[in-house]
Amino acid sequence: MTTVHDVLVIATQLTPVEQLEVIQALSRGLQQHYTAQSPAAFAAQPRILGVHAGTLWVSDDFDAELPDAFWLGGNDELAA
């Protein structure tokens, strides 16, 4: 199995023009791969409401004003 390290070692032995050709070929391959998996293919799947119900919560003070220390820095307890 070829590792990333092996690929990098081989790539350093190529000329800059050859390196560019390899990068362009990889780019084209990735573009074709992700174009084939367009969002339209996923849009056909129906959405199921409520699948993740109860997994998220919003704090009661979500809309509360933030203290000046938050905006000006200097309050380490807010970073925790």
Protein Blocks (a to p, Z undefined) as FASTA:
>chain_A
ZZfklmmmmmmmpcfklmmmmmmmmmmmmmmmmmmmgfklmmmpccdehklgokaccdfk
lmpccdfklmngoilklmZZ
